[in-house]
């Protein structure tokens, strides 16, 4: 994996120019951190698992999820 080094810290104005609308990114201490795109498979798995846990908790009367 290649790494990119940068000599100057980025400003908020740089951030606004470099990051397109709709992209997930953060500017922290002059460095832009891009978020990975949504993974629909992972989202579906998360929802399925949440539903499964919710059913179990409800049947056992353990409280709320």
Predicted model as a PDB file, atoms N, CA, C, CB and O in Angstrom, pLDDT in the B-factor column:
MODEL        1                                                                  
ATOM      1  N   UNK A   1       0.842  -1.159   0.000  1.00 46.00           N  
ATOM      2  CA  UNK A   1       0.000   0.000   0.000  1.00 46.00           C  
ATOM      3  C   UNK A   1       0.898   1.236   0.000  1.00 46.00           C  
ATOM      4  CB  UNK A   1      -0.964  -0.010   1.212  1.00 46.00           C  
ATOM      5  O   UNK A   1       1.847   1.330   0.778  1.00 46.00           O  
ATOM      6  N   UNK A   2       0.587   2.163  -0.870  1.00 50.00           N  
ATOM      7  CA  UNK A   2       1.386   3.381  -0.973  1.00 50.00           C  
ATOM      8  C   UNK A   2       0.887   4.409   0.022  1.00 50.00           C  
ATOM      9  CB  UNK A   2       1.342   3.950  -2.404  1.00 50.00           C  
ATOM     10  O   UNK A   2      -0.307   4.479   0.311  1.00 50.00           O  
ATOM     11  N   UNK A   3       1.802   5.201   0.541  1.00 55.00           N  
ATOM     12  CA  UNK A   3       1.424   6.289   1.435  1.00 55.00           C  
ATOM     13  C   UNK A   3       1.794   7.606   0.779  1.00 55.00           C  
ATOM     14  CB  UNK A   3       2.113   6.146   2.822  1.00 55.00           C  
ATOM     15  O   UNK A   3       2.783   7.704   0.052  1.00 55.00           O  
ATOM     16  N   UNK A   4       0.985   8.608   1.047  1.00 57.00           N  
ATOM     17  CA  UNK A   4       1.223   9.930   0.477  1.00 57.00           C  
ATOM     18  C   UNK A   4       1.570  10.862   1.624  1.00 57.00           C  
ATOM     19  CB  UNK A   4      -0.024  10.451  -0.329  1.00 57.00           C  
ATOM     20  O   UNK A   4       0.858  10.924   2.626  1.00 57.00           O  
ATOM     21  N   UNK A   5       2.663  11.582   1.469  1.00 61.00           N  
ATOM     22  CA  UNK A   5       3.027  12.549   2.494  1.00 61.00           C  
ATOM     23  C   UNK A   5       2.741  13.948   1.970  1.00 61.00           C  
ATOM     24  CB  UNK A   5       4.520  12.402   2.901  1.00 61.00           C  
ATOM     25  O   UNK A   5       2.769  14.196   0.764  1.00 61.00           O  
ATOM     26  N   UNK A   6       2.470  14.838   2.881  1.00 67.00           N  
ATOM     27  CA  UNK A   6       2.097  16.190   2.511  1.00 67.00           C  
ATOM     28  C   UNK A   6       2.822  17.152   3.441  1.00 67.00           C  
ATOM     29  CB  UNK A   6       0.554  16.393   2.578  1.00 67.00           C  
ATOM     30  O   UNK A   6       2.859  16.941   4.653  1.00 67.00           O  
ATOM     31  N   UNK A   7       3.398  18.207   2.874  1.00 77.00           N  
ATOM     32  CA  UNK A   7       4.170  19.148   3.679  1.00 77.00           C  
ATOM     33  C   UNK A   7       3.303  20.184   4.372  1.00 77.00           C  
ATOM     34  CB  UNK A   7       5.182  19.840   2.819  1.00 77.00           C  
ATOM     35  O   UNK A   7       3.613  20.594   5.490  1.00 77.00           O  
ATOM     36  N   UNK A   8       2.202  20.624   3.720  1.00 88.00           N  
ATOM     37  CA  UNK A   8       1.390  21.670   4.337  1.00 88.00           C  
ATOM     38  C   UNK A   8       0.064  21.115   4.832  1.00 88.00           C  
ATOM     39  CB  UNK A   8       1.145  22.807   3.347  1.00 88.00           C  
ATOM     40  O   UNK A   8      -0.497  20.183   4.256  1.00 88.00           O  
ATOM     41  N   UNK A   9      -0.415  21.704   5.898  1.00 93.00           N  
ATOM     42  CA  UNK A   9      -1.711  21.301   6.425  1.00 93.00           C  
ATOM     43  C   UNK A   9      -2.800  21.977   5.609  1.00 93.00           C  
ATOM     44  CB  UNK A   9      -1.842  21.658   7.931  1.00 93.00           C  
ATOM     45  O   UNK A   9      -2.640  23.110   5.157  1.00 93.00           O  
ATOM     46  N   UNK A  10      -3.895  21.278   5.429  1.00 95.00           N  
ATOM     47  CA  UNK A  10      -4.996  21.805   4.629  1.00 95.00           C  
ATOM     48  C   UNK A  10      -5.901  22.694   5.472  1.00 95.00           C  
ATOM     49  CB  UNK A  10      -5.805  20.661   4.011  1.00 95.00           C  
ATOM     50  O   UNK A  10      -6.013  22.526   6.686  1.00 95.00           O  
ATOM     51  N   UNK A  11      -6.538  23.636   4.803  1.00 95.00           N  
ATOM     52  CA  UNK A  11      -7.481  24.542   5.457  1.00 95.00           C  
ATOM     53  C   UNK A  11      -8.904  24.083   5.148  1.00 95.00           C  
ATOM     54  CB  UNK A  11      -7.259  26.019   4.992  1.00 95.00           C  
ATOM     55  O   UNK A  11      -9.118  23.173   4.346  1.00 95.00           O  
ATOM     56  N   UNK A  12      -9.857  24.719   5.789  1.00 96.00           N  
ATOM     57  CA  UNK A  12     -11.256  24.413   5.510  1.00 96.00           C  
ATOM     58  C   UNK A  12     -11.595  24.740   4.060  1.00 96.00           C  
ATOM     59  CB  UNK A  12     -12.180  25.189   6.463  1.00 96.00           C  
ATOM     60  O   UNK A  12     -12.375  24.030   3.425  1.00 96.00           O  
ATOM     61  N   UNK A  13     -11.013  25.809   3.541  1.00 96.00           N  
ATOM     62  CA  UNK A  13     -11.243  26.167   2.137  1.00 96.00           C  
ATOM     63  C   UNK A  13     -10.720  25.068   1.202  1.00 96.00           C  
ATOM     64  CB  UNK A  13     -10.562  27.519   1.807  1.00 96.00           C  
ATOM     65  O   UNK A  13     -11.377  24.718   0.222  1.00 96.00           O  
ATOM     66  N   UNK A  14      -9.531  24.525   1.511  1.00 95.00           N  
ATOM     67  CA  UNK A  14      -8.991  23.400   0.739  1.00 95.00           C  
ATOM     68  C   UNK A  14      -9.948  22.211   0.797  1.00 95.00           C  
ATOM     69  CB  UNK A  14      -7.593  22.991   1.271  1.00 95.00           C  
ATOM     70  O   UNK A  14     -10.231  21.567  -0.213  1.00 95.00           O  
ATOM     71  N   UNK A  15     -10.431  21.941   1.993  1.00 95.00           N  
ATOM     72  CA  UNK A  15     -11.363  20.842   2.207  1.00 95.00           C  
ATOM     73  C   UNK A  15     -12.595  20.997   1.315  1.00 95.00           C  
ATOM     74  CB  UNK A  15     -11.778  20.771   3.685  1.00 95.00           C  
ATOM     75  O   UNK A  15     -13.028  20.044   0.668  1.00 95.00           O  
ATOM     76  N   UNK A  16     -13.151  22.206   1.288  1.00 95.00           N  
ATOM     77  CA  UNK A  16     -14.357  22.461   0.487  1.00 95.00           C  
ATOM     78  C   UNK A  16     -14.106  22.259  -1.007  1.00 95.00           C  
ATOM     79  CB  UNK A  16     -14.860  23.883   0.736  1.00 95.00           C  
ATOM     80  O   UNK A  16     -14.993  21.806  -1.729  1.00 95.00           O  
ATOM     81  N   UNK A  17     -12.913  22.590  -1.465  1.00 96.00           N  
ATOM     82  CA  UNK A  17     -12.573  22.425  -2.877  1.00 96.00           C  
ATOM     83  C   UNK A  17     -12.317  20.957  -3.205  1.00 96.00           C  
ATOM     84  CB  UNK A  17     -11.342  23.270  -3.234  1.00 96.00           C  
ATOM     85  O   UNK A  17     -12.746  20.478  -4.255  1.00 96.00           O  
ATOM     86  N   UNK A  18     -11.633  20.246  -2.335  1.00 95.00           N  
ATOM     87  CA  UNK A  18     -11.198  18.877  -2.629  1.00 95.00           C  
ATOM     88  C   UNK A  18     -12.270  17.811  -2.414  1.00 95.00           C  
ATOM     89  CB  UNK A  18     -10.016  18.547  -1.787  1.00 95.00           C  
ATOM     90  O   UNK A  18     -12.274  16.789  -3.099  1.00 95.00           O  
ATOM     91  N   UNK A  19     -13.169  18.042  -1.475  1.00 95.00           N  
ATOM     92  CA  UNK A  19     -14.185  17.032  -1.152  1.00 95.00           C  
ATOM     93  C   UNK A  19     -15.489  17.410  -1.850  1.00 95.00           C  
ATOM     94  CB  UNK A  19     -14.396  16.914   0.400  1.00 95.00           C  
ATOM     95  O   UNK A  19     -16.030  18.494  -1.630  1.00 95.00           O  
ATOM     96  N   UNK A  20     -15.986  16.510  -2.688  1.00 93.00           N  
ATOM     97  CA  UNK A  20     -17.204  16.760  -3.449  1.00 93.00           C  
ATOM     98  C   UNK A  20     -18.430  16.623  -2.550  1.00 93.00           C  
ATOM     99  CB  UNK A  20     -17.303  15.794  -4.644  1.00 93.00           C  
ATOM    100  O   UNK A  20     -18.388  15.941  -1.526  1.00 93.00           O  
ATOM    101  N   UNK A  21     -19.527  17.281  -2.945  1.00 91.00           N  
ATOM    102  CA  UNK A  21     -20.788  17.143  -2.227  1.00 91.00           C  
ATOM    103  C   UNK A  21     -21.207  15.678  -2.192  1.00 91.00           C  
ATOM    104  CB  UNK A  21     -21.888  18.005  -2.882  1.00 91.00           C  
ATOM    105  O   UNK A  21     -21.121  14.978  -3.201  1.00 91.00           O  
ATOM    106  N   UNK A  22     -21.653  15.224  -1.047  1.00 86.00           N  
ATOM    107  CA  UNK A  22     -22.108  13.844  -0.899  1.00 86.00           C  
ATOM    108  C   UNK A  22     -21.029  12.881  -0.451  1.00 86.00           C  
ATOM    109  CB  UNK A  22     -22.674  13.369  -2.181  1.00 86.00           C  
ATOM    110  O   UNK A  22     -21.338  11.763  -0.039  1.00 86.00           O  
ATOM    111  N   UNK A  23     -19.770  13.283  -0.520  1.00 90.00           N  
ATOM    112  CA  UNK A  23     -18.689  12.423  -0.042  1.00 90.00           C  
ATOM    113  C   UNK A  23     -18.565  12.581   1.471  1.00 90.00           C  
ATOM    114  CB  UNK A  23     -17.340  12.766  -0.750  1.00 90.00           C  
ATOM    115  O   UNK A  23     -18.769  13.665   2.016  1.00 90.00           O  
ATOM    116  N   UNK A  24     -18.230  11.486   2.132  1.00 91.00           N  
ATOM    117  CA  UNK A  24     -18.044  11.515   3.576  1.00 91.00           C  
ATOM    118  C   UNK A  24     -16.568  11.723   3.865  1.00 91.00           C  
ATOM    119  CB  UNK A  24     -18.567  10.207   4.243  1.00 91.00           C  
ATOM    120  O   UNK A  24     -15.726  10.922   3.456  1.00 91.00           O  
ATOM    121  N   UNK A  25     -16.260  12.802   4.571  1.00 94.00           N  
ATOM    122  CA  UNK A  25     -14.868  13.095   4.892  1.00 94.00           C  
ATOM    123  C   UNK A  25     -14.808  13.997   6.114  1.00 94.00           C  
ATOM    124  CB  UNK A  25     -14.149  13.755   3.693  1.00 94.00           C  
ATOM    125  O   UNK A  25     -15.768  14.697   6.435  1.00 94.00           O  
ATOM    126  N   UNK A  26     -13.673  13.969   6.786  1.00 95.00           N  
ATOM    127  CA  UNK A  26     -13.427  14.826   7.943  1.00 95.00           C  
ATOM    128  C   UNK A  26     -12.101  15.544   7.743  1.00 95.00           C  
ATOM    129  CB  UNK A  26     -13.420  14.003   9.269  1.00 95.00           C  
ATOM    130  O   UNK A  26     -11.167  15.001   7.152  1.00 95.00           O  
ATOM    131  N   UNK A  27     -12.035  16.769   8.242  1.00 96.00           N  
ATOM    132  CA  UNK A  27     -10.788  17.521   8.260  1.00 96.00           C  
ATOM    133  C   UNK A  27     -10.345  17.591   9.717  1.00 96.00           C  
ATOM    134  CB  UNK A  27     -10.958  18.966   7.626  1.00 96.00           C  
ATOM    135  O   UNK A  27     -10.971  18.264  10.536  1.00 96.00           O  
ATOM    136  N   UNK A  28      -9.267  16.892  10.030  1.00 96.00           N  
ATOM    137  CA  UNK A  28      -8.773  16.823  11.404  1.00 96.00           C  
ATOM    138  C   UNK A  28      -7.317  17.252  11.419  1.00 96.00           C  
ATOM    139  CB  UNK A  28      -8.935  15.390  11.994  1.00 96.00           C  
ATOM    140  O   UNK A  28      -6.467  16.624  10.788  1.00 96.00           O  
ATOM    141  N   UNK A  29      -7.042  18.313  12.134  1.00 94.00           N  
ATOM    142  CA  UNK A  29      -5.672  18.839  12.252  1.00 94.00           C  
ATOM    143  C   UNK A  29      -5.007  19.019  10.895  1.00 94.00           C  
ATOM    144  CB  UNK A  29      -4.825  17.912  13.114  1.00 94.00           C  
ATOM    145  O   UNK A  29      -3.832  18.693  10.724  1.00 94.00           O  
ATOM    146  N   UNK A  30      -5.769  19.544   9.922  1.00 95.00           N  
ATOM    147  CA  UNK A  30      -5.207  19.847   8.617  1.00 95.00           C  
ATOM    148  C   UNK A  30      -5.078  18.666   7.676  1.00 95.00           C  
ATOM    149  CB  UNK A  30      -3.893  20.448   8.794  1.00 95.00           C  
ATOM    150  O   UNK A  30      -4.484  18.796   6.606  1.00 95.00           O  
ATOM    151  N   UNK A  31      -5.621  17.516   8.049  1.00 94.00           N  
ATOM    152  CA  UNK A  31      -5.542  16.309   7.215  1.00 94.00           C  
ATOM    153  C   UNK A  31      -6.961  15.854   6.895  1.00 94.00           C  
ATOM    154  CB  UNK A  31      -4.733  15.166   7.932  1.00 94.00           C  
ATOM    155  O   UNK A  31      -7.817  15.792   7.777  1.00 94.00           O  
ATOM    156  N   UNK A  32      -7.202  15.535   5.618  1.00 94.00           N  
ATOM    157  CA  UNK A  32      -8.521  15.038   5.211  1.00 94.00           C  
ATOM    158  C   UNK A  32      -8.539  13.520   5.337  1.00 94.00           C  
ATOM    159  CB  UNK A  32      -8.864  15.475   3.751  1.00 94.00           C  
ATOM    160  O   UNK A  32      -7.674  12.823   4.807  1.00 94.00           O  
ATOM    161  N   UNK A  33      -9.545  13.026   6.050  1.00 95.00           N  
ATOM    162  CA  UNK A  33      -9.760  11.582   6.198  1.00 95.00           C  
ATOM    163  C   UNK A  33     -11.051  11.234   5.463  1.00 95.00           C  
ATOM    164  CB  UNK A  33      -9.831  11.154   7.722  1.00 95.00           C  
ATOM    165  O   UNK A  33     -12.133  11.689   5.834  1.00 95.00           O  
ATOM    166  N   UNK A  34     -10.919  10.419   4.413  1.00 93.00           N  
ATOM    167  CA  UNK A  34     -12.073  10.019   3.617  1.00 93.00           C  
ATOM    168  C   UNK A  34     -12.693   8.755   4.221  1.00 93.00           C  
ATOM    169  CB  UNK A  34     -11.667   9.781   2.133  1.00 93.00           C  
ATOM    170  O   UNK A  34     -11.989   7.814   4.588  1.00 93.00           O  
ATOM    171  N   UNK A  35     -14.022   8.760   4.314  1.00 89.00           N  
ATOM    172  CA  UNK A  35     -14.737   7.576   4.803  1.00 89.00           C  
ATOM    173  C   UNK A  35     -14.934   6.603   3.654  1.00 89.00           C  
ATOM    174  CB  UNK A  35     -16.107   7.965   5.433  1.00 89.00           C  
ATOM    175  O   UNK A  35     -15.081   7.016   2.504  1.00 89.00           O  
ATOM    176  N   UNK A  36     -14.938   5.327   3.957  1.00 83.00           N  
ATOM    177  CA  UNK A  36     -15.185   4.334   2.914  1.00 83.00           C  
ATOM    178  C   UNK A  36     -16.654   4.408   2.505  1.00 83.00           C  
ATOM    179  CB  UNK A  36     -14.814   2.895   3.403  1.00 83.00           C  
ATOM    180  O   UNK A  36     -17.503   4.787   3.311  1.00 83.00           O  
ATOM    181  N   UNK A  37     -16.956   4.050   1.264  1.00 78.00           N  
ATOM    182  CA  UNK A  37     -18.347   4.097   0.803  1.00 78.00           C  
ATOM    183  C   UNK A  37     -19.207   3.095   1.566  1.00 78.00           C  
ATOM    184  CB  UNK A  37     -18.424   3.817  -0.706  1.00 78.00           C  
ATOM    185  O   UNK A  37     -18.710   2.122   2.134  1.00 78.00           O  
ATOM    186  N   UNK A  38     -20.508   3.363   1.562  1.00 75.00           N  
ATOM    187  CA  UNK A  38     -21.441   2.454   2.230  1.00 75.00           C  
ATOM    188  C   UNK A  38     -21.369   1.072   1.603  1.00 75.00           C  
ATOM    189  CB  UNK A  38     -22.880   2.998   2.159  1.00 75.00           C  
ATOM    190  O   UNK A  38     -21.213   0.925   0.390  1.00 75.00           O  
ATOM    191  N   UNK A  39     -21.484   0.076   2.448  1.00 77.00           N  
ATOM    192  CA  UNK A  39     -21.481  -1.308   2.003  1.00 77.00           C  
ATOM    193  C   UNK A  39     -22.882  -1.854   2.250  1.00 77.00           C  
ATOM    194  CB  UNK A  39     -20.382  -2.161   2.748  1.00 77.00           C  
ATOM    195  O   UNK A  39     -23.255  -2.112   3.394  1.00 77.00           O  
ATOM    196  N   UNK A  40     -23.659  -2.031   1.181  1.00 80.00           N  
ATOM    197  CA  UNK A  40     -25.053  -2.462   1.347  1.00 80.00           C  
ATOM    198  C   UNK A  40     -25.154  -3.858   1.939  1.00 80.00           C  
ATOM    199  CB  UNK A  40     -25.777  -2.423   0.012  1.00 80.00           C  
ATOM    200  O   UNK A  40     -26.094  -4.143   2.680  1.00 80.00           O  
ATOM    201  N   UNK A  41     -24.202  -4.738   1.627  1.00 86.00           N  
ATOM    202  CA  UNK A  41     -24.233  -6.085   2.217  1.00 86.00           C  
ATOM    203  C   UNK A  41     -24.071  -6.013   3.725  1.00 86.00           C  
ATOM    204  CB  UNK A  41     -23.129  -6.973   1.610  1.00 86.00           C  
ATOM    205  O   UNK A  41     -24.769  -6.710   4.462  1.00 86.00           O  
ATOM    206  N   UNK A  42     -23.161  -5.180   4.184  1.00 86.00           N  
ATOM    207  CA  UNK A  42     -22.938  -5.038   5.620  1.00 86.00           C  
ATOM    208  C   UNK A  42     -24.168  -4.428   6.289  1.00 86.00           C  
ATOM    209  CB  UNK A  42     -21.692  -4.172   5.893  1.00 86.00           C  
ATOM    210  O   UNK A  42     -24.524  -4.820   7.400  1.00 86.00           O  
ATOM    211  N   UNK A  43     -24.818  -3.474   5.627  1.00 86.00           N  
ATOM    212  CA  UNK A  43     -26.018  -2.861   6.189  1.00 86.00           C  
ATOM    213  C   UNK A  43     -27.138  -3.883   6.338  1.00 86.00           C  
ATOM    214  CB  UNK A  43     -26.482  -1.698   5.312  1.00 86.00           C  
ATOM    215  O   UNK A  43     -27.825  -3.905   7.359  1.00 86.00           O  
ATOM    216  N   UNK A  44     -27.325  -4.725   5.334  1.00 91.00           N  
ATOM    217  CA  UNK A  44     -28.363  -5.758   5.409  1.00 91.00           C  
ATOM    218  C   UNK A  44     -28.070  -6.753   6.528  1.00 91.00           C  
ATOM    219  CB  UNK A  44     -28.482  -6.497   4.067  1.00 91.00           C  
ATOM    220  O   UNK A  44     -28.979  -7.172   7.245  1.00 91.00           O  
ATOM    221  N   UNK A  45     -26.808  -7.129   6.675  1.00 93.00           N  
ATOM    222  CA  UNK A  45     -26.421  -8.050   7.737  1.00 93.00           C  
ATOM    223  C   UNK A  45     -26.676  -7.419   9.104  1.00 93.00           C  
ATOM    224  CB  UNK A  45     -24.938  -8.447   7.597  1.00 93.00           C  
ATOM    225  O   UNK A  45     -27.172  -8.082  10.015  1.00 93.00           O  
ATOM    226  N   UNK A  46     -26.339  -6.143   9.243  1.00 93.00           N  
ATOM    227  CA  UNK A  46     -26.554  -5.429  10.497  1.00 93.00           C  
ATOM    228  C   UNK A  46     -28.046  -5.404  10.862  1.00 93.00           C  
ATOM    229  CB  UNK A  46     -26.002  -3.993  10.394  1.00 93.00           C  
ATOM    230  O   UNK A  46     -28.413  -5.646  12.012  1.00 93.00           O  
ATOM    231  N   UNK A  47     -28.894  -5.112   9.879  1.00 94.00           N  
ATOM    232  CA  UNK A  47     -30.342  -5.069  10.139  1.00 94.00           C  
ATOM    233  C   UNK A  47     -30.876  -6.451  10.511  1.00 94.00           C  
ATOM    234  CB  UNK A  47     -31.095  -4.530   8.907  1.00 94.00           C  
ATOM    235  O   UNK A  47     -31.694  -6.573  11.424  1.00 94.00           O  
ATOM    236  N   UNK A  48     -30.423  -7.486   9.815  1.00 96.00           N  
ATOM    237  CA  UNK A  48     -30.865  -8.851  10.113  1.00 96.00           C  
ATOM    238  C   UNK A  48     -30.457  -9.241  11.530  1.00 96.00           C  
ATOM    239  CB  UNK A  48     -30.279  -9.851   9.091  1.00 96.00           C  
ATOM    240  O   UNK A  48     -31.261  -9.782  12.290  1.00 96.00           O  
ATOM    241  N   UNK A  49     -29.212  -8.966  11.876  1.00 97.00           N  
ATOM    242  CA  UNK A  49     -28.718  -9.318  13.204  1.00 97.00           C  
ATOM    243  C   UNK A  49     -29.469  -8.539  14.291  1.00 97.00           C  
ATOM    244  CB  UNK A  49     -27.205  -9.044  13.300  1.00 97.00           C  
ATOM    245  O   UNK A  49     -29.797  -9.097  15.338  1.00 97.00           O  
ATOM    246  N   UNK A  50     -29.737  -7.280  14.049  1.00 96.00           N  
ATOM    247  CA  UNK A  50     -30.497  -6.472  15.004  1.00 96.00           C  
ATOM    248  C   UNK A  50     -31.891  -7.024  15.223  1.00 96.00           C  
ATOM    249  CB  UNK A  50     -30.586  -5.036  14.527  1.00 96.00           C  
ATOM    250  O   UNK A  50     -32.373  -7.078  16.354  1.00 96.00           O  
ATOM    251  N   UNK A  51     -32.544  -7.436  14.136  1.00 97.00           N  
ATOM    252  CA  UNK A  51     -33.879  -8.017  14.246  1.00 97.00           C  
ATOM    253  C   UNK A  51     -33.836  -9.322  15.024  1.00 97.00           C  
ATOM    254  CB  UNK A  51     -34.481  -8.249  12.857  1.00 97.00           C  
ATOM    255  O   UNK A  51     -34.703  -9.576  15.861  1.00 97.00           O  
ATOM    256  N   UNK A  52     -32.840 -10.147  14.756  1.00 97.00           N  
ATOM    257  CA  UNK A  52     -32.689 -11.421  15.453  1.00 97.00           C  
ATOM    258  C   UNK A  52     -32.490 -11.211  16.954  1.00 97.00           C  
ATOM    259  CB  UNK A  52     -31.510 -12.206  14.871  1.00 97.00           C  
ATOM    260  O   UNK A  52     -33.121 -11.883  17.770  1.00 97.00           O  
ATOM    261  N   UNK A  53     -31.625 -10.288  17.305  1.00 97.00           N  
ATOM    262  CA  UNK A  53     -31.378  -9.987  18.725  1.00 97.00           C  
ATOM    263  C   UNK A  53     -32.638  -9.431  19.374  1.00 97.00           C  
ATOM    264  CB  UNK A  53     -30.212  -8.982  18.880  1.00 97.00           C  
ATOM    265  O   UNK A  53     -32.960  -9.781  20.509  1.00 97.00           O  
ATOM    266  N   UNK A  54     -33.349  -8.568  18.658  1.00 97.00           N  
ATOM    267  CA  UNK A  54     -34.579  -7.991  19.189  1.00 97.00           C  
ATOM    268  C   UNK A  54     -35.627  -9.063  19.470  1.00 97.00           C  
ATOM    269  CB  UNK A  54     -35.137  -6.961  18.218  1.00 97.00           C  
ATOM    270  O   UNK A  54     -36.288  -9.017  20.508  1.00 97.00           O  
ATOM    271  N   UNK A  55     -35.790 -10.016  18.573  1.00 97.00           N  
ATOM    272  CA  UNK A  55     -36.743 -11.111  18.778  1.00 97.00           C  
ATOM    273  C   UNK A  55     -36.346 -11.942  19.992  1.00 97.00           C  
ATOM    274  CB  UNK A  55     -36.823 -12.005  17.524  1.00 97.00           C  
ATOM    275  O   UNK A  55     -37.198 -12.278  20.815  1.00 97.00           O  
ATOM    276  N   UNK A  56     -35.076 -12.275  20.112  1.00 97.00           N  
ATOM    277  CA  UNK A  56     -34.591 -13.056  21.247  1.00 97.00           C  
ATOM    278  C   UNK A  56     -34.861 -12.341  22.565  1.00 97.00           C  
ATOM    279  CB  UNK A  56     -33.097 -13.336  21.101  1.00 97.00           C  
ATOM    280  O   UNK A  56     -35.359 -12.942  23.516  1.00 97.00           O  
ATOM    281  N   UNK A  57     -34.531 -11.063  22.614  1.00 97.00           N  
ATOM    282  CA  UNK A  57     -34.708 -10.284  23.849  1.00 97.00           C  
ATOM    283  C   UNK A  57     -36.193 -10.182  24.202  1.00 97.00           C  
ATOM    284  CB  UNK A  57     -34.093  -8.863  23.695  1.00 97.00           C  
ATOM    285  O   UNK A  57     -36.558 -10.267  25.375  1.00 97.00           O  
ATOM    286  N   UNK A  58     -37.048 -10.000  23.194  1.00 96.00           N  
ATOM    287  CA  UNK A  58     -38.473  -9.894  23.450  1.00 96.00           C  
ATOM    288  C   UNK A  58     -39.026 -11.213  23.977  1.00 96.00           C  
ATOM    289  CB  UNK A  58     -39.213  -9.476  22.180  1.00 96.00           C  
ATOM    290  O   UNK A  58     -39.793 -11.221  24.940  1.00 96.00           O  
ATOM    291  N   UNK A  59     -38.641 -12.343  23.349  1.00 97.00           N  
ATOM    292  CA  UNK A  59     -39.140 -13.659  23.778  1.00 97.00           C  
ATOM    293  C   UNK A  59     -38.692 -14.000  25.203  1.00 97.00           C  
ATOM    294  CB  UNK A  59     -38.658 -14.750  22.808  1.00 97.00           C  
ATOM    295  O   UNK A  59     -39.455 -14.594  25.966  1.00 97.00           O  
ATOM    296  N   UNK A  60     -37.477 -13.632  25.560  1.00 96.00           N  
ATOM    297  CA  UNK A  60     -36.936 -13.912  26.896  1.00 96.00           C  
ATOM    298  C   UNK A  60     -37.285 -12.838  27.920  1.00 96.00           C  
ATOM    299  CB  UNK A  60     -35.438 -14.058  26.820  1.00 96.00           C  
ATOM    300  O   UNK A  60     -36.931 -12.948  29.094  1.00 96.00           O  
ATOM    301  N   UNK A  61     -37.994 -11.778  27.457  1.00 96.00           N  
ATOM    302  CA  UNK A  61     -38.381 -10.662  28.323  1.00 96.00           C  
ATOM    303  C   UNK A  61     -37.173 -10.082  29.060  1.00 96.00           C  
ATOM    304  CB  UNK A  61     -39.442 -11.118  29.332  1.00 96.00           C  
ATOM    305  O   UNK A  61     -37.190  -9.917  30.280  1.00 96.00           O  
ATOM    306  N   UNK A  62     -36.123  -9.778  28.288  1.00 96.00           N  
ATOM    307  CA  UNK A  62     -34.881  -9.265  28.862  1.00 96.00           C  
ATOM    308  C   UNK A  62     -34.818  -7.734  28.873  1.00 96.00           C  
ATOM    309  CB  UNK A  62     -33.702  -9.814  28.093  1.00 96.00           C  
ATOM    310  O   UNK A  62     -33.899  -7.158  29.454  1.00 96.00           O  
ATOM    311  N   UNK A  63     -35.770  -7.086  28.246  1.00 95.00           N  
ATOM    312  CA  UNK A  63     -35.739  -5.620  28.183  1.00 95.00           C  
ATOM    313  C   UNK A  63     -35.903  -5.137  26.768  1.00 95.00           C  
ATOM    314  CB  UNK A  63     -34.442  -5.081  28.763  1.00 95.00           C  
ATOM    315  O   UNK A  63     -36.615  -5.746  25.969  1.00 95.00           O  
ATOM    316  N   UNK A  64     -35.238  -4.032  26.456  1.00 92.00           N  
ATOM    317  CA  UNK A  64     -35.341  -3.433  25.129  1.00 92.00           C  
ATOM    318  C   UNK A  64     -33.994  -3.424  24.436  1.00 92.00           C  
ATOM    319  CB  UNK A  64     -35.893  -2.014  25.220  1.00 92.00           C  
ATOM    320  O   UNK A  64     -32.945  -3.370  25.079  1.00 92.00           O  
ATOM    321  N   UNK A  65     -34.040  -3.479  23.116  1.00 90.00           N  
ATOM    322  CA  UNK A  65     -32.825  -3.390  22.310  1.00 90.00           C  
ATOM    323  C   UNK A  65     -32.730  -1.974  21.779  1.00 90.00           C  
ATOM    324  CB  UNK A  65     -32.824  -4.436  21.142  1.00 90.00           C  
ATOM    325  O   UNK A  65     -31.783  -1.646  21.064  1.00 90.00           O  
TER     326      UNK A  65                                                      
ENDMDL                                                                          
END                                                                             
